[in-house]
Amino acid sequence: MKGGTAKEVRRVILTSSGGPFRGKSVRDLASVTREQALDHPTWKMGPKISIDSATLMNKALEVIEARWLFDLRPDQIEVVVQS
């Protein structure tokens, strides 16, 4: 954000590729392994970040960061998982 205030921001959109489990059903997700979660299709990020990415925990942390770093209301933050 370019030096403005939170009141000037309508929304912030955080995007995500969906990681290694994009397109999987809830049923498929019930049996994923650690190894599958570590096998990110695009990036090699190390185990902690790969697991956070696979579980979308990184998006949760980005929402928290946007909320507190930029003093935004929750309704000003949107997460979009690319399909």
C-alpha positions in Angstrom: 0.0 0.0 0.0 1.3 3.4 -1.0 1.3 5.5 2.1 -2.5 5.8 2.3 -4.8 4.9 5.2 -6.9 1.9 5.8 -10.0 4.0 5.1 -8.8 4.5 1.5 -8.6 0.7 0.9 -11.8 -1.0 -0.3 -10.2 -4.5 -0.2 -6.9 -6.4 -0.4 -7.0 -9.6 -2.4 -4.6 -12.4 -1.4 -4.1 -15.0 -4.1 -3.1 -18.7 -3.9 -2.3 -21.4 -6.5 -3.9 -24.1 -4.3 -0.6 -25.9 -4.1 -0.2 -29.7 -4.6 -3.9 -30.4 -3.6 -5.7 -28.0 -5.9 -8.7 -29.7 -7.4 -8.7 -32.6 -4.9 -11.9 -33.6 -3.3 -12.5 -33.7 0.5 -12.4 -37.4 0.2 -9.0 -37.3 -1.5 -7.7 -34.9 1.1 -8.6 -37.3 4.0 -5.7 -39.6 3.0 -2.9 -37.3 1.9 0.6 -38.0 3.2 3.3 -35.8 4.5 5.4 -36.7 1.4 2.5 -35.5 -0.9 2.2 -32.3 1.0 6.0 -31.7 0.7 5.8 -32.2 -3.1 4.9 -28.7 -4.2 4.3 -28.5 -8.0 6.3 -25.3 -8.5 8.5 -24.4 -5.7 11.1 -26.0 -3.4 10.6 -24.1 -0.1 11.7 -26.4 2.6 9.5 -28.6 4.8 7.9 -25.9 7.1 6.9 -23.5 4.3 5.8 -26.4 2.0 3.4 -27.8 4.6 2.1 -24.3 5.4 1.5 -23.8 1.6 -0.1 -27.2 1.1 -2.5 -26.7 4.0 -3.1 -23.0 3.1 -1.9 -22.1 6.6 0.3 -19.5 4.8 -2.9 -17.8 3.6 -4.2 -17.7 7.2 -1.0 -16.0 8.3 -1.2 -13.5 5.4 -4.7 -12.6 6.4 -3.5 -12.0 10.0 -0.6 -9.9 8.7 -2.8 -7.8 6.4 -5.2 -7.2 9.3 -2.6 -6.0 11.8 0.1 -4.5 9.6 -2.3 -2.4 7.5 -5.0 -1.9 10.2 -7.7 -3.5 7.9 -11.0 -4.8 8.9 -11.6 -8.5 8.2 -14.2 -7.6 5.5 -11.5 -5.7 3.6 -9.4 -8.9 3.1 -10.3 -11.5 0.5 -8.5 -14.8 -0.3 -8.8 -16.2 -3.8 -7.6 -19.7 -4.6 -6.9 -19.9 -8.3 -8.6 -22.7 -10.1 
